[in-house]
């Protein structure tokens, strides 16, 4: 039976990119790098996305499941260029902040 260190080394993190093209249906995923350190793989994926050359960057985690005797290949993180939070989220955050400040001010002035 393999120990924890062997299992950690058996985990691979593959970085795949999807280049910007006019037609998304023509786009092909390209394998960029295979790493054994998750933090380095995620950092590299962020750097690749920041270059602006790719519309999507995906980090896949691959390992061998000894219990079920099979390889597991799963998407760890999918990064997309230009993906923004919806406006509703910002409105909610600002509204909650204003309500909190208002409640604090009301309590402060009524307590005096």
BELVEN-V279038 format. One record per residue. N is the residue number from 0. RES is the residue in one letter. OMEGA is omega as a letter, one per 30 degrees, with the letter a starting at -180 (* if undefined). Layout:
n:N res:RES omega:OMEGA
n:N res:RES omega:OMEGA
This chain:
n:0 res:X omega:a
n:1 res:X omega:l
n:2 res:X omega:a
n:3 res:X omega:a
n:4 res:X omega:l
n:5 res:X omega:l
n:6 res:X omega:l
n:7 res:X omega:a
n:8 res:X omega:a
n:9 res:X omega:l
n:10 res:X omega:l
n:11 res:X omega:l
n:12 res:X omega:a
n:13 res:X omega:l
n:14 res:X omega:l
n:15 res:X omega:l
n:16 res:X omega:l
n:17 res:X omega:a
n:18 res:X omega:l
n:19 res:X omega:l
n:20 res:X omega:l
n:21 res:X omega:a
n:22 res:X omega:l
n:23 res:X omega:a
n:24 res:X omega:l
n:25 res:X omega:a
n:26 res:X omega:l
n:27 res:X omega:l
n:28 res:X omega:l
n:29 res:X omega:l
n:30 res:X omega:a
n:31 res:X omega:a
n:32 res:X omega:l
n:33 res:X omega:a
n:34 res:X omega:l
n:35 res:X omega:a
n:36 res:X omega:a
n:37 res:X omega:a
n:38 res:X omega:l
n:39 res:X omega:l
n:40 res:X omega:l
n:41 res:X omega:l
n:42 res:X omega:l
n:43 res:X omega:l
n:44 res:X omega:l
n:45 res:X omega:l
n:46 res:X omega:a
n:47 res:X omega:l
n:48 res:X omega:a
n:49 res:X omega:l
n:50 res:X omega:a
n:51 res:X omega:a
n:52 res:X omega:a
n:53 res:X omega:l
n:54 res:X omega:l
n:55 res:X omega:l
n:56 res:X omega:a
n:57 res:X omega:l
n:58 res:X omega:l
n:59 res:X omega:l
n:60 res:X omega:l
n:61 res:X omega:l
n:62 res:X omega:a
n:63 res:X omega:l
n:64 res:X omega:a
n:65 res:X omega:a
n:66 res:X omega:a
n:67 res:X omega:l
n:68 res:X omega:l
n:69 res:X omega:l
n:70 res:X omega:l
n:71 res:X omega:l
n:72 res:X omega:a
n:73 res:X omega:l
n:74 res:X omega:l
n:75 res:X omega:a
n:76 res:X omega:l
n:77 res:X omega:a
n:78 res:X omega:a
n:79 res:X omega:l
n:80 res:X omega:l
n:81 res:X omega:l
n:82 res:X omega:a
n:83 res:X omega:l
n:84 res:X omega:l
n:85 res:X omega:a
n:86 res:X omega:a
n:87 res:X omega:l
n:88 res:X omega:a
n:89 res:X omega:l
n:90 res:X omega:l
n:91 res:X omega:a
n:92 res:X omega:a
n:93 res:X omega:l
n:94 res:X omega:l
n:95 res:X omega:l
n:96 res:X omega:l
n:97 res:X omega:l
n:98 res:X omega:l
n:99 res:X omega:l
n:100 res:X omega:l
n:101 res:X omega:l
n:102 res:X omega:l
n:103 res:X omega:a
n:104 res:X omega:l
n:105 res:X omega:l
n:106 res:X omega:a
n:107 res:X omega:a
n:108 res:X omega:l
n:109 res:X omega:a
n:110 res:X omega:a
n:111 res:X omega:*
